[in-house]
Amino acid sequence: MFNETLRTTDVRRIAIVGSGIAGLTTAIKFKQQGHEVTVFEKSRGPGGRLAAKRVSNGSADIGAQYFTARNPDFLPFLSAFAGDSCFAPWRARLGFQSAEGQWQAFPNEHRYVGTPRMTAISRALSAHVKVVSGTRIERLVRAGENWLPFDDAGQPVGEFDQVIITAPPAQARELLARSNLPELAAQLNDAISRVLPCWAVAVHFDENPWPHHEGMRCTDPALYWVANNSSKPGRNSENKEGAGVWWVLHANAEWTERHIDTAPAKVAEELIAAFRALTGAKAAVTDTVTHRWLYARSEGGNNPGHLWFKGQGIGLAGDWLSGGRVEGAFDSASSLVSACAESATNQ
Ligand code: FAD
């Protein structure tokens, strides 16, 4: 449990690569145990695929759309470390298409979003730990029993007893390979092939183009998921007369792979056309913001939860090790921290 503060006499210096939900959960939980943690993030801010882009009147979630909380520890963890004002249930009408193309309701389940944007959660979590942003860890160099992570300017960024990598598997494999750890890198080959890319487009319509659902999983040659971003709690233009609405359109993996190098403006045009064909939407488009995810969702395969290489003092956590979703990233981080604590106790 997150609140079982296990003060240990064996205080370790732990470097965590990546500040998505897995990296931040790992960092907070290790810190709770009394360890010294530093999180390195290559982007300007924390969050990873809990991502939002600034748009007129607010922001649009271009990565994770919502999250579940099936693990009874997840919401208490978020309440304790992100705060109750950073997330809320999204009471949306969600639909998926049957084989005949009819819209059917999603199974009943509580689904949550960050408020007023997905990144509110990662921003709040990151306040509890030391996060060094804008620092890509390029390689790890062994120094006796310790690790020296080097940034992409070739500078060491500290000395650590352990390193936890929470990057998607392709980036984790690169880092391990450059760190002279080929046998660890090889263990990620299968996971890499299961991570799918996704083109995302946030689209502003002058009026709501589809009033029947707030989110739909599509069976469509181009689209995988479409959602009314403005229907989420605390979002831009919510209930504001004449402000229009922001929708988010996600292409499916096959379409994205075929259009991986297509210009963003063309991608937006084609996905909007697919959305119109799917829904019959007539509302005018007044703005778009496009983003390409090379590593979006992880599907299938076995889910070991985490990887812990005790001999090397290297651990891996992330959604791809535990079901491929926001909650999976939390589960993976939690299981890694427990495994490390257990292996330290058994020493
Ligand atoms: P990430 O969030 O990817 O974090 C990894 C971090 O590592 C990143 O910040 C990256 O910049 C950093 N990094 C990588 N390499 C380095 C390096 N060398 N040095 C420093 N930093 C590095 N999940 C759901 O539950 N529901 C959804 O509706 C949903 N929809 C999605 C839609 C899209 C388009 C996408 C992209 C994802 C979606 N997901 C959804 C998946 C969800 O976003 C992820 O499962 C979750 O956010 C992954 O968290 P993570 O911490 O494992 O990885």
Residues whose N, C-alpha, C, O or C-beta is under 5 A from the ligand:
A	BS01	FAD	V17 G18 S19 G20 I21 A22 G23 F40 E41 K42 S43 G47 G48 R49 L50 I62 G63 A64 Q65 Y66 F67 T135 R136 I137 T166 A167 P168 Q171 C198 W293 Y295 A296 R297 G318 D319 G324 R325 V326 E327 A329
